């Protein structure tokens, strides 16, 4: 790999990092995502939606009722009022809402990043885990991956494309600094490749006791397709993820306009890359 013209960045997450969030927006965004997912299941396997809802209720029956009402329309969720109320309370419980209970719901407040991470991804895992009551594990994984791929492809918009991998370095930097969820090292090589070794992932830490392949499908699988929404000429290769039990994640982004062949760096390269 050519070492000329290289920009190197090091990331180290702050375990005590905080972030501004509107709790009501967090609830509504999560509900919108869940409603969309349920609609996809209904379209693909309509007769299984009720079984999934019943399983989700059984998994969260002891969640505290915070008495929060949401001003939004969700057909499937609101047709099942017990389930709808339980989902709202589950989201707040996962967010560790009692810590922020005295703050206004509709204003931006400061919350711990780890609480927000748990709120989002443990809620997603609850959805996936509930599906196991109605489908095999393999079917669940396939359905999640098909949904993610279809959703990402539907969001492709040429107006949002970025021109170069150098531009993407800035996006990665800003996202990583905002969420404070990864430790790693990144190098931009001649604007034709980005090598990014993630040594710590808080998403994976939160999900460490959960099904690794389901979690990979929920969280990491999308990276392989999202890259095309950045620019159709970009390509991502990766052979390891912390989520699946590896010691690190080995991201390599390629600009197909500038490389003759897509070659993922060797394991020896990654072992020496620190």
NORFEN-V302854 format. One record per pair of residues at least 4 apart in sequence whose ideal C-beta (glycine too) atoms are under 7 Angstrom apart, sorted by sequence separation. I is the first residue (numbers start at 0). GAP is how many residues later the second one is. D is the distance in Angstrom with one decimal. If there is no record, write none. Layout:
# NORFEN-V302854
I_GAP_D, I_GAP_D
This chain:
# NORFEN-V302854
12_4_6.8, 21_4_6.8, 22_4_6.5, 23_4_6.2, 24_4_5.9, 25_4_6.4, 26_4_6.2, 27_4_6.2, 28_4_6.6, 29_4_6.4, 30_4_6.1, 31_4_6.4, 32_4_6.4, 33_4_6.3, 34_4_6.4, 35_4_6.6, 36_4_6.6, 37_4_6.2, 38_4_6.4, 39_4_6.2, 40_4_5.7, 41_4_4.8, 47_4_6.0, 48_4_6.3, 49_4_6.3, 50_4_6.5, 51_4_6.4, 52_4_6.5, 53_4_6.5, 54_4_6.5, 55_4_6.5, 56_4_6.3, 73_4_5.2, 74_4_6.2, 79_4_6.0, 80_4_6.2, 81_4_6.3, 82_4_6.3, 83_4_6.8, 84_4_6.5, 85_4_6.1, 86_4_6.5, 87_4_6.7, 88_4_6.1, 89_4_6.3, 90_4_6.3, 92_4_6.6, 96_4_6.0, 110_4_5.3, 112_4_6.1, 113_4_6.3, 114_4_6.3, 115_4_6.5, 116_4_6.1, 117_4_5.1, 118_4_6.3, 119_4_6.6, 120_4_6.4, 121_4_6.5, 122_4_7.0, 123_4_6.6, 124_4_5.8, 125_4_6.3, 130_4_5.4, 134_4_3.9, 136_4_6.4, 137_4_6.3, 138_4_6.1, 139_4_6.3, 140_4_6.3, 141_4_6.1, 142_4_6.2, 143_4_6.3, 144_4_6.2, 145_4_6.2, 146_4_6.1, 147_4_6.2, 148_4_6.3, 149_4_6.3, 150_4_6.7, 162_4_5.7, 164_4_6.7, 166_4_6.9, 167_4_6.2, 168_4_6.2, 169_4_6.3, 170_4_6.2, 171_4_6.0, 172_4_6.2, 173_4_6.2, 174_4_6.3, 188_4_4.5, 200_4_6.7, 201_4_6.3, 202_4_6.6, 203_4_6.4, 209_4_6.9, 210_4_6.3, 211_4_6.2, 212_4_6.4, 213_4_6.4, 214_4_5.9, 215_4_4.8, 216_4_4.9, 221_4_5.3, 222_4_6.8, 227_4_5.6, 229_4_5.4, 241_4_6.0, 254_4_6.5, 264_4_3.9, 266_4_6.2, 267_4_6.4, 268_4_5.9, 20_5_5.7, 91_5_3.8, 110_5_5.6, 131_5_6.5, 134_5_5.2, 161_5_4.4, 209_5_5.3, 215_5_6.2, 240_5_5.8, 253_5_5.3, 264_5_6.2, 76_6_6.7, 77_6_5.5, 102_6_4.4, 161_6_5.8, 175_6_5.6, 187_6_5.4, 188_6_6.8, 227_6_6.8, 239_6_3.8, 241_6_6.4, 40_7_6.4, 41_7_5.1, 76_7_4.4, 226_7_4.9, 241_7_5.5, 40_8_5.7, 131_8_5.9, 185_8_6.4, 186_8_5.1, 206_8_4.5, 226_8_6.7, 239_8_6.2, 240_8_4.8, 253_8_5.3, 99_9_6.1, 130_9_4.6, 226_9_4.3, 239_9_6.0, 76_10_6.5, 185_10_4.5, 239_10_4.8, 37_11_6.1, 40_11_6.8, 99_11_6.0, 237_11_6.7, 238_11_5.8, 127_12_6.2, 183_12_6.2, 184_12_5.3, 223_12_5.7, 237_12_5.8, 251_12_5.5, 183_13_5.4, 222_13_6.1, 237_13_5.4, 251_13_5.9, 171_14_6.7, 183_14_4.1, 237_14_6.9, 183_15_5.3, 235_15_6.6, 236_15_4.9, 127_16_6.1, 181_16_5.2, 182_16_4.8, 202_16_5.6, 168_17_6.9, 182_17_3.7, 235_17_5.5, 236_17_7.0, 69_18_6.1, 181_18_6.4, 95_19_4.5, 168_19_5.2, 181_19_5.7, 233_19_6.0, 234_19_4.5, 67_20_5.7, 94_20_5.6, 180_20_6.6, 249_20_5.0, 94_21_6.8, 180_21_4.2, 219_21_5.1, 233_21_6.2, 234_21_5.6, 165_22_6.1, 180_22_5.9, 232_22_5.9, 247_22_7.0, 62_23_6.4, 65_23_5.6, 164_23_6.3, 219_23_5.1, 232_23_4.8, 64_24_5.6, 67_24_6.5, 93_24_5.4, 94_24_3.7, 218_24_6.0, 232_24_4.9, 56_25_6.6, 63_25_6.3, 93_25_4.5, 165_25_5.1, 168_25_6.5, 215_25_6.3, 236_25_6.5, 238_25_6.4, 56_26_5.7, 59_26_5.3, 62_26_4.7, 65_26_5.2, 164_26_5.6, 167_26_6.8, 226_26_6.7, 52_27_5.7, 55_27_6.8, 62_27_5.2, 163_27_5.6, 215_27_4.8, 234_27_5.6, 236_27_4.1, 90_28_6.2, 93_28_4.9, 214_28_5.4, 215_28_5.2, 56_29_5.8, 63_29_6.4, 93_29_5.6, 164_29_5.3, 52_30_5.0, 59_30_4.8, 62_30_5.1, 65_31_6.3, 211_31_6.5, 90_32_5.7, 211_32_5.3, 89_33_6.7, 211_33_5.9, 89_36_6.7, 38_37_6.6, 37_38_4.7, 203_38_4.4, 30_39_6.8, 34_39_4.6, 203_39_4.6, 30_41_6.8, 34_41_5.9, 200_41_4.5, 27_42_6.4, 34_42_5.7, 200_42_6.8, 26_43_5.9, 30_43_5.7, 27_44_5.4, 197_44_6.6, 30_46_6.4, 200_48_6.8, 198_49_5.3, 197_50_6.0, 196_51_5.5, 197_51_3.9, 33_53_6.8, 196_53_6.2, 197_53_7.0, 195_55_4.0, 30_56_6.9, 194_57_5.4, 192_59_6.4, 193_59_4.1, 192_60_6.6, 26_61_6.2, 29_61_5.4, 192_61_5.7, 167_62_6.1, 191_63_5.1, 26_64_5.5, 116_64_6.3, 112_66_6.3, 191_66_3.8, 192_66_6.9, 58_67_6.4, 112_67_5.1, 190_67_6.9, 191_67_5.3, 161_68_5.5, 25_69_6.8, 160_69_6.8, 161_69_5.8, 55_70_6.4, 151_70_6.0, 160_70_5.0, 194_70_6.2, 58_71_6.5, 140_72_5.8, 144_72_5.2, 152_72_7.0, 140_73_6.1, 143_73_4.4, 147_73_5.9, 151_73_4.6, 155_73_5.0, 196_73_6.1, 55_74_4.1, 139_74_6.5, 143_74_6.2, 147_74_4.9, 151_74_5.6, 154_74_6.3, 54_75_4.3, 140_76_5.0, 144_76_5.4, 148_76_5.5, 196_76_5.3, 22_77_6.8, 151_77_6.2, 51_78_5.0, 54_78_3.7, 194_78_6.7, 51_79_5.5, 23_81_4.7, 51_81_6.7, 22_82_5.0, 23_82_4.9, 50_82_5.7, 51_82_5.6, 120_82_5.9, 124_82_6.4, 50_83_4.0, 21_84_6.5, 121_84_6.7, 21_85_6.6, 116_85_5.9, 120_85_5.9, 124_85_5.5, 167_85_6.8, 21_86_5.2, 22_86_6.9, 47_86_4.2, 116_86_6.5, 120_86_6.3, 127_86_5.1, 20_87_6.7, 47_87_6.7, 19_88_4.7, 20_88_6.7, 113_88_6.7, 117_88_5.5, 164_88_5.9, 184_88_6.8, 116_89_5.9, 184_89_6.6, 19_90_6.1, 20_90_5.3, 29_90_6.9, 36_90_6.3, 124_90_6.7, 127_90_6.0, 164_90_5.4, 17_92_4.9, 18_92_6.3, 17_93_6.5, 25_93_6.5, 29_93_5.8, 33_93_6.2, 124_93_6.7, 17_94_5.8, 18_94_5.0, 123_94_5.2, 17_95_6.3, 20_95_5.9, 16_96_4.3, 18_97_6.0, 120_98_6.6, 43_99_6.6, 39_107_4.9, 36_110_6.3, 18_159_6.9, 6_162_6.6, 16_163_3.6, 8_164_6.2, 10_165_5.1, 13_166_4.9, 12_167_4.5, 12_168_5.8, 12_169_6.0, 12_170_5.6, 10_171_5.7, 11_171_5.1, 10_172_6.0, 10_173_5.1, 9_175_5.4, 7_177_7.0, 8_177_4.6, 7_179_5.0, 6_180_6.9, 5_181_5.4, 6_181_4.4, 5_182_6.5, 5_183_5.7, 4_185_5.0, 3_186_6.4, 1_187_6.2, 12_187_6.6, 0_188_6.0, 1_188_5.7, 12_189_6.3, 0_264_6.7
